[in-house]
């Protein structure tokens, strides 16, 4: 299940990057937000994705961009749910 979630997440992030013309690969530990590869509008799409797919309630838990900066960080967030 966790590997399936990781693949879904990586596919979603790759699609976000592709829409920006960024087809370079990325490691699970790569910082995608702070590196500038993803922008604030991408963060909003990611938040909606995580709320819909994994029930993460950012209104309740608060928002920390660092939690969304890499696949590894997002997986830890999902696991904490």
TANORNOR-V674952 format. One record per residue. N is the residue number from 1. RES is the residue in three letters. OMEGA is omega in radians with two decimals (999 if undefined). NEAR is the number of other C-alpha atoms within 10 Angstrom. D_CENTER is the distance of its C-alpha to the mean C-alpha in Angstrom with 2 decimals. Layout:
BEGIN
N_RES_OMEGA_NEAR_D_CENTER + N_RES_OMEGA_NEAR_D_CENTER
END
This chain:
BEGIN
1_UNK_-3.12_6_17.18 + 2_UNK_3.12_10_14.62 + 3_UNK_3.09_9_14.82 + 4_UNK_3.09_9_14.50 + 5_UNK_3.13_14_11.26 + 6_UNK_3.13_16_10.00 + 7_UNK_3.11_13_11.49 + 8_UNK_-3.14_13_10.13 + 9_UNK_3.13_19_6.45 + 10_UNK_3.11_17_7.88 + 11_UNK_3.13_12_9.98 + 12_UNK_-3.13_15_7.73 + 13_UNK_3.11_20_6.14 + 14_UNK_3.09_17_9.84 + 15_UNK_3.09_14_11.15 + 16_UNK_-3.14_21_9.61 + 17_UNK_-3.13_19_11.14 + 18_UNK_3.12_12_14.21 + 19_UNK_3.10_10_14.93 + 20_UNK_-3.11_13_15.36 + 21_UNK_-3.13_9_17.62 + 22_UNK_-3.12_13_15.53 + 23_UNK_3.10_12_16.33 + 24_UNK_3.10_9_16.22 + 25_UNK_3.09_8_14.67 + 26_UNK_3.08_14_12.28 + 27_UNK_-3.14_11_12.56 + 28_UNK_-3.12_15_10.26 + 29_UNK_-3.13_11_11.47 + 30_UNK_3.09_15_11.17 + 31_UNK_-3.03_19_10.15 + 32_UNK_-3.13_21_8.56 + 33_UNK_-3.06_17_9.19 + 34_UNK_3.08_14_12.48 + 35_UNK_-3.13_10_13.67 + 36_UNK_3.14_9_13.67 + 37_UNK_3.04_14_12.02 + 38_UNK_-3.09_18_9.68 + 39_UNK_-3.09_15_11.68 + 40_UNK_3.11_11_11.91 + 41_UNK_3.08_10_12.28 + 42_UNK_3.11_16_8.97 + 43_UNK_3.12_17_7.56 + 44_UNK_3.11_11_9.93 + 45_UNK_3.12_14_8.94 + 46_UNK_3.11_18_5.38 + 47_UNK_3.12_17_7.66 + 48_UNK_3.11_16_10.17 + 49_UNK_-3.10_15_8.39 + 50_UNK_3.09_19_7.73 + 51_UNK_-3.09_13_11.24 + 52_UNK_-3.04_11_12.84 + 53_UNK_-2.99_13_11.78 + 54_UNK_3.08_14_11.72 + 55_UNK_3.10_12_13.87 + 56_UNK_-3.12_18_11.97 + 57_UNK_-3.10_15_14.46 + 58_UNK_3.08_13_13.38 + 59_UNK_-3.12_7_16.98 + 60_UNK_-3.00_7_18.35 + 61_UNK_-3.07_8_16.28 + 62_UNK_-3.07_8_15.63 + 63_UNK_3.08_12_12.79 + 64_UNK_-3.07_9_12.01 + 65_UNK_-3.14_13_9.87 + 66_UNK_3.13_13_10.26 + 67_UNK_-3.09_15_8.41 + 68_UNK_-2.97_22_5.06 + 69_UNK_-3.13_20_6.68 + 70_UNK_3.09_22_6.39 + 71_UNK_-3.13_22_6.00 + 72_UNK_-3.14_17_9.05 + 73_UNK_-3.14_18_8.21 + 74_UNK_3.10_19_5.61 + 75_UNK_3.08_18_8.45 + 76_UNK_3.10_13_10.93 + 77_UNK_3.13_15_9.80 + 78_UNK_3.13_17_10.15 + 79_UNK_-3.13_10_13.31 + 80_UNK_-3.11_8_14.61 + 81_UNK_999_9_14.78
END
